[in-house]
Amino acid sequence: MPDKNWQFELEEYIKQGEPGRTEKSEAWQTAIGLQAVDGLNTSQYLLDTAKDHIEGKITIDEAQKRIYSYYEQRSVRTEVENETKEADIVSARIAKLLGEKTFQFSPVEWITIHRRLFEGVFDHAGQIREYNISKKEWILNGESVIYADFNSIKETLDYDFTTEKQFSYEGLSVEAAVKHLAKFASDIWQIHPFGEGNTRATAVFMIKYMKTFGFHVNNDAFRENSWYFRNALVRANYNDLQKDIHSTTKFLELFFANLLLGTNHELKNRYMHVDFVDEITSQSINSKVSKYQFDTLDCTLEELAVLELVVKKPTVKQQELVEATGKSIATIKRIMKSLQNKNYIRRKGGKRYGKWEVLI
């Protein structure tokens, strides 16, 4: 991977404030950052290609073809290049998926995401594993999470997705909603339906799922803490009762709070090591939060998504909120009315030239 300057180089496009470039840059930052979950690094060539796409010089499909051709044409590659091939190809595919608006909440969608990410990279792309697996984890001192038996994968997937689909977020507090989303992500990851690439596929699926609530997902979390994300999933699914070690979604909740609420929890992998089980609370104690206390508000996920947009742009119009969240104009009007009734925002000035004042 190019040195850490890649983050700052792509961040410049966000600072410029051009909507198209901002969205593309955030997608690429997330895509590149996610490669760390499997210890992979991207190349300078991938970064240059990403910049050309962000600047509108090439389409995302052309970016994918460029990356694929780069490796196909180099019959002799160094060991480092061999290691970056997977990261480059998958990064371009993640960027494409995150730029698409389509999404269906189902196990089939998750399987399709895996296939689209890893086709030509893994022989088993998009295929349910037919064998049992275990993986030695550093934070577990070499022990493994107990993953779903391959004979029960389909039934377990159907159960978890059906249960989530029937769950109602209506009236649920933000804190409770974040806890529930973290638990759902933890549960489906534990199934580990694929031979490899489960964490990256889970991350892409969850990002697209959370966007259905209207969220503009904070790319910083995956860009900078994707390895933490994987370790948090591990700790959410590991028990050793003889050693008084219990599964906990606490770490995953901190990650999701940063992802969705704009909090700035200090995410340290060492706190998740089983030898540090007595320091679980240290992260929340040392955490910082953003200017606006989103995690303490009595509002729904949909209301929070709209409120975050209002904070970023107090002059935002209702039609802009419709376009940003994918909600209907009637839903946006209802949400804005609710936020006003809760005294989180108030209108200053007229409809045409006025703006929203945030009261939290």
C-alpha positions as CSV (number, residue, x, y, z in Angstrom):
1,M,0.0,0.0,0.0
2,P,1.2,3.5,-0.6
3,D,2.2,5.1,2.7
4,K,-0.4,6.6,5.0
5,N,-0.5,9.7,2.7
6,W,-3.1,7.9,0.6
7,Q,-5.7,8.9,3.2
8,F,-4.8,12.6,3.0
9,E,-4.6,12.5,-0.7
10,L,-8.2,11.2,-1.0
11,E,-9.3,13.4,1.8
12,E,-8.5,16.4,-0.3
13,Y,-11.4,15.6,-2.6
14,I,-13.8,15.6,0.3
15,K,-12.5,19.0,1.5
16,Q,-13.2,20.4,-2.0
17,G,-16.9,19.8,-1.2
18,E,-17.9,18.7,-4.7
19,P,-20.7,16.1,-4.1
20,G,-19.7,13.6,-6.9
21,R,-16.0,13.6,-5.9
22,T,-16.8,13.4,-2.2
23,E,-19.0,10.4,-2.6
24,K,-16.4,8.6,-4.8
25,S,-13.5,9.5,-2.5
26,E,-15.4,8.1,0.6
27,A,-16.1,4.9,-1.3
28,W,-12.5,4.4,-2.3
29,Q,-11.2,5.2,1.2
30,T,-13.6,2.6,2.7
31,A,-12.6,0.1,0.0
32,I,-8.9,0.5,0.5
33,G,-9.2,0.5,4.3
34,L,-11.1,-2.7,4.3
35,Q,-8.2,-4.7,2.8
36,A,-6.5,-4.5,6.2
37,V,-9.0,-7.0,7.7
38,D,-7.0,-9.7,5.8
39,G,-3.6,-8.0,6.1
40,L,-3.6,-6.9,2.5
41,N,-2.1,-3.8,1.0
42,T,-3.1,-1.9,-2.2
43,S,-0.6,-0.5,-4.7
44,Q,0.3,3.0,-5.8
45,Y,-1.2,2.1,-9.2
46,L,-4.6,1.5,-7.5
47,L,-4.4,4.9,-5.8
48,D,-3.7,6.6,-9.1
49,T,-6.6,4.8,-10.7
50,A,-8.9,5.8,-7.9
51,K,-7.9,9.5,-8.3
52,D,-8.7,9.3,-12.1
53,H,-12.1,7.9,-11.2
54,I,-12.8,10.5,-8.5
55,E,-11.8,13.3,-10.9
56,G,-14.2,11.9,-13.6
57,K,-11.5,11.0,-16.1
58,I,-12.7,7.4,-16.1
59,T,-15.8,5.5,-15.0
60,I,-15.8,2.9,-12.2
61,D,-16.0,0.2,-14.8
62,E,-13.0,1.5,-16.6
63,A,-11.2,1.7,-13.3
64,Q,-11.9,-2.0,-12.7
65,K,-10.7,-2.9,-16.2
66,R,-7.6,-0.9,-15.8
67,I,-6.7,-2.7,-12.6
68,Y,-7.4,-6.1,-14.0
69,S,-5.4,-5.4,-17.2
70,Y,-2.5,-4.1,-15.2
71,Y,-2.0,-7.5,-13.6
72,E,-2.9,-9.6,-16.6
73,Q,-0.3,-7.9,-18.7
74,R,2.5,-8.3,-16.2
75,S,3.5,-11.9,-16.7
76,V,6.4,-11.4,-14.4
77,R,5.5,-9.9,-11.1
78,T,7.4,-9.3,-7.9
79,E,6.2,-11.0,-4.7
80,V,4.9,-7.7,-3.5
81,E,2.8,-7.2,-6.6
82,N,1.3,-10.7,-6.2
83,E,0.2,-9.7,-2.7
84,T,-1.4,-6.5,-3.9
85,K,-3.3,-8.0,-6.8
86,E,-6.2,-9.2,-4.7
87,A,-6.4,-6.0,-2.6
88,D,-6.4,-3.8,-5.8
89,I,-9.1,-5.8,-7.6
90,V,-11.3,-6.2,-4.6
91,S,-10.9,-2.5,-3.7
92,A,-12.2,-1.4,-7.1
93,R,-15.1,-3.8,-6.8
94,I,-16.0,-2.5,-3.3
95,A,-15.9,1.1,-4.6
96,K,-18.3,0.1,-7.4
97,L,-20.7,-1.6,-5.0
98,L,-20.8,1.3,-2.6
99,G,-21.6,3.6,-5.4
100,E,-24.7,1.7,-6.4
101,K,-28.0,2.6,-5.0
102,T,-29.6,-0.8,-5.4
103,F,-30.0,-3.2,-2.4
104,Q,-32.1,-6.1,-1.3
105,F,-32.1,-7.2,2.3
106,S,-31.7,-11.0,1.9
107,P,-29.1,-13.8,2.2
108,V,-29.0,-13.9,-1.6
109,E,-27.8,-10.2,-1.6
110,W,-25.0,-11.1,0.8
111,I,-24.0,-14.1,-1.3
112,T,-24.1,-11.9,-4.5
113,I,-21.9,-9.3,-2.9
114,H,-19.4,-12.0,-2.1
115,R,-19.4,-13.3,-5.6
116,R,-19.1,-9.8,-7.1
117,L,-16.2,-9.0,-4.8
118,F,-14.2,-12.2,-5.3
119,E,-15.1,-13.6,-8.7
120,G,-11.8,-14.6,-10.4
121,V,-10.0,-14.1,-7.1
122,F,-11.3,-17.1,-5.1
123,D,-12.6,-20.3,-6.8
124,H,-15.4,-20.4,-4.3
125,A,-16.7,-16.8,-4.8
126,G,-20.4,-16.6,-4.0
127,Q,-20.5,-20.3,-2.9
128,I,-21.5,-21.5,0.5
129,R,-18.7,-23.5,2.1
130,E,-19.1,-27.3,2.3
131,Y,-16.6,-27.9,5.1
132,N,-16.1,-26.7,8.7
133,I,-13.5,-24.1,9.5
134,S,-11.5,-22.7,12.4
135,K,-9.1,-19.7,12.5
136,K,-6.5,-18.9,15.0
137,E,-6.9,-15.4,16.4
138,W,-4.3,-13.2,18.0
139,I,-6.7,-11.6,20.4
140,L,-7.8,-15.1,21.5
141,N,-4.2,-16.3,22.1
142,G,-4.5,-18.6,19.1
143,E,-8.0,-20.0,19.8
144,S,-10.8,-19.8,17.3
145,V,-14.4,-18.7,17.2
146,I,-16.8,-21.5,16.8
147,Y,-18.3,-20.9,13.4
148,A,-21.6,-22.4,12.1
149,D,-21.5,-26.0,11.0
150,F,-21.6,-26.1,7.2
151,N,-24.6,-28.4,7.3
152,S,-26.7,-25.7,8.9
153,I,-25.5,-22.5,7.1
154,K,-28.5,-22.0,4.9
155,E,-31.0,-22.6,7.7
156,T,-29.1,-20.3,10.0
157,L,-28.9,-17.6,7.4
158,D,-32.6,-17.7,6.7
159,Y,-33.4,-17.6,10.4
160,D,-31.2,-14.5,11.1
161,F,-32.4,-12.6,8.1
162,T,-36.1,-13.4,8.7
163,T,-35.7,-12.3,12.4
164,E,-34.1,-9.1,11.4
165,K,-36.6,-8.4,8.7
166,Q,-39.4,-8.7,11.2
167,F,-37.7,-6.5,13.7
168,S,-39.1,-3.0,14.0
169,Y,-36.8,0.0,14.6
170,E,-39.8,2.3,14.9
171,G,-39.6,4.2,18.2
172,L,-36.3,2.6,19.1
173,S,-33.7,4.9,20.7
174,V,-30.5,5.5,18.9
175,E,-28.5,3.7,21.5
176,A,-30.8,0.6,21.3
177,A,-30.7,0.7,17.5
178,V,-26.9,0.8,17.4
179,K,-26.8,-2.2,19.8
180,H,-29.2,-4.1,17.7
181,L,-27.3,-3.4,14.4
182,A,-24.1,-4.5,16.1
183,K,-25.7,-7.7,17.3
184,F,-27.1,-8.5,13.8
185,A,-23.7,-7.9,12.2
186,S,-22.1,-10.1,14.8
187,D,-24.6,-12.9,14.3
188,I,-24.4,-13.2,10.5
189,W,-20.6,-12.9,10.6
190,Q,-20.4,-15.8,13.0
191,I,-22.1,-18.0,10.4
192,H,-19.1,-17.4,8.2
193,P,-20.8,-18.9,5.1
194,F,-17.8,-18.5,2.8
195,G,-14.4,-20.0,2.8
196,E,-12.6,-16.6,2.7
197,G,-13.6,-13.0,2.4
198,N,-16.4,-13.1,5.0
199,T,-15.5,-9.9,6.8
200,R,-15.1,-7.7,3.7
201,A,-18.4,-9.1,2.4
202,T,-20.1,-8.5,5.8
203,A,-18.8,-4.9,5.9
204,V,-20.1,-4.0,2.4
205,F,-23.4,-5.6,3.1
206,M,-23.8,-3.8,6.4
207,I,-22.8,-0.4,4.9
208,K,-25.5,-0.8,2.2
209,Y,-28.0,-2.0,4.7
210,M,-27.4,1.0,7.0
211,K,-27.8,3.3,4.1
212,T,-31.4,2.1,3.7
213,F,-32.1,4.0,6.9
214,G,-30.9,7.2,5.2
215,F,-27.5,7.2,6.8
216,H,-24.5,8.8,5.3
217,V,-22.1,6.2,6.8
218,N,-18.9,7.7,8.2
219,N,-16.1,6.1,6.1
220,D,-13.4,7.0,8.7
221,A,-14.4,3.9,10.7
222,F,-13.6,1.4,8.0
223,R,-10.8,3.5,6.5
224,E,-8.8,3.6,9.8
225,N,-10.2,0.8,11.9
226,S,-11.1,-2.2,9.7
227,W,-8.8,-4.5,11.6
228,Y,-10.6,-3.4,14.8
229,F,-13.9,-4.2,13.2
230,R,-12.8,-7.8,12.5
231,N,-11.4,-8.2,16.0
232,A,-14.6,-6.8,17.5
233,L,-16.6,-9.4,15.6
234,V,-14.3,-12.1,17.0
235,R,-14.8,-10.9,20.6
236,A,-18.6,-10.8,20.0
237,N,-18.6,-14.5,19.3
238,Y,-16.1,-16.0,21.7
239,N,-16.7,-17.6,25.1
240,D,-14.4,-19.5,27.4
241,L,-16.4,-19.9,30.6
242,Q,-13.6,-21.8,32.4
243,K,-11.4,-18.6,32.0
244,D,-14.4,-16.3,32.7
245,I,-14.3,-14.9,29.2
246,H,-17.7,-14.0,27.8
247,S,-18.8,-12.9,24.3
248,T,-19.5,-9.2,24.2
249,T,-20.7,-6.8,21.6
250,K,-19.3,-3.8,23.6
251,F,-16.4,-3.3,21.2
252,L,-18.5,-3.6,18.1
253,E,-21.0,-1.1,19.6
254,L,-18.1,1.4,20.0
255,F,-17.2,0.9,16.3
256,F,-20.8,1.3,15.1
257,A,-21.2,4.4,17.3
258,N,-18.3,6.0,15.4
259,L,-19.7,4.7,12.1
260,L,-23.2,6.1,12.6
261,L,-23.2,8.7,15.3
262,G,-20.1,10.7,14.7
263,T,-18.6,9.8,18.1
264,N,-14.8,9.5,18.4
265,H,-14.3,6.5,20.6
266,E,-10.6,5.5,20.8
267,L,-10.6,2.1,19.1
268,K,-7.6,0.0,20.3
269,N,-7.1,-3.6,19.3
270,R,-5.1,-4.4,22.4
271,Y,-8.2,-3.7,24.6
272,M,-9.9,-6.6,23.0
273,H,-7.2,-9.2,23.7
274,V,-8.4,-11.8,26.2
275,D,-5.6,-10.9,28.5
276,F,-7.1,-7.4,28.9
277,V,-10.7,-8.6,29.7
278,D,-10.7,-6.5,32.9
279,E,-10.1,-3.3,30.9
280,I,-13.2,-3.5,28.7
281,T,-14.5,-0.3,30.2
282,S,-11.4,1.7,29.5
283,Q,-12.4,2.6,26.0
284,S,-15.6,4.2,26.9
285,I,-14.0,6.1,29.8
286,N,-11.3,7.5,27.5
287,S,-13.7,8.2,24.6
288,K,-14.4,11.5,23.0
289,V,-17.6,12.5,21.3
290,S,-18.4,14.9,18.6
291,K,-19.8,18.4,19.1
292,Y,-23.4,17.1,18.9
293,Q,-24.4,14.3,21.3
294,F,-26.1,12.1,18.8
295,D,-25.7,9.0,20.9
296,T,-27.8,10.5,23.8
297,L,-30.8,11.6,21.7
298,D,-34.3,10.3,21.9
299,C,-34.9,9.8,18.2
300,T,-35.1,7.0,15.6
301,L,-32.4,6.0,13.1
302,E,-34.3,7.8,10.3
303,E,-34.6,11.0,12.4
304,L,-30.9,10.8,13.3
305,A,-29.9,10.4,9.6
306,V,-31.9,13.6,8.7
307,L,-30.5,15.5,11.8
308,E,-26.9,14.7,10.8
309,L,-27.6,16.2,7.3
310,V,-29.1,19.3,8.9
311,V,-26.1,19.7,11.1
312,K,-23.8,19.6,8.1
313,K,-25.9,22.0,6.1
314,P,-28.3,24.2,8.0
315,T,-29.7,25.6,4.8
316,V,-30.6,22.2,3.4
317,K,-33.9,21.9,1.5
318,Q,-36.4,19.2,1.9
319,Q,-35.8,17.9,-1.6
320,E,-32.1,17.7,-0.9
321,L,-33.0,15.5,2.1
322,V,-35.2,13.3,-0.1
323,E,-32.3,12.8,-2.5
324,A,-29.7,12.2,0.2
325,T,-31.8,9.7,2.3
326,G,-33.9,8.0,-0.4
327,K,-37.0,8.8,1.7
328,S,-40.2,10.2,0.3
329,I,-41.1,13.9,0.7
330,A,-43.9,12.9,3.0
331,T,-41.5,11.0,5.2
332,I,-39.1,13.8,5.3
333,K,-41.8,16.3,6.3
334,R,-42.9,13.9,9.1
335,I,-39.3,13.6,10.4
336,M,-38.6,17.3,10.3
337,K,-41.9,17.9,12.2
338,S,-40.8,15.3,14.8
339,L,-37.4,16.8,15.3
340,Q,-39.0,20.2,15.8
341,N,-41.4,18.8,18.3
342,K,-38.5,17.3,20.3
343,N,-36.8,20.7,20.3
344,Y,-33.7,19.3,18.4
345,I,-34.1,21.9,15.6
346,R,-36.0,25.1,14.9
347,R,-36.5,27.2,11.8
348,K,-35.0,30.6,11.5
349,G,-36.2,32.8,8.6
350,G,-38.6,31.9,5.8
351,K,-38.9,28.8,3.7
352,R,-36.8,30.2,0.8
353,Y,-33.9,32.0,2.5
354,G,-34.1,30.7,6.1
355,K,-32.0,28.0,7.7
356,W,-32.3,25.4,10.5
357,E,-30.8,26.0,13.9
358,V,-29.6,22.9,15.8
359,L,-30.5,23.0,19.5
360,I,-28.7,20.0,20.9
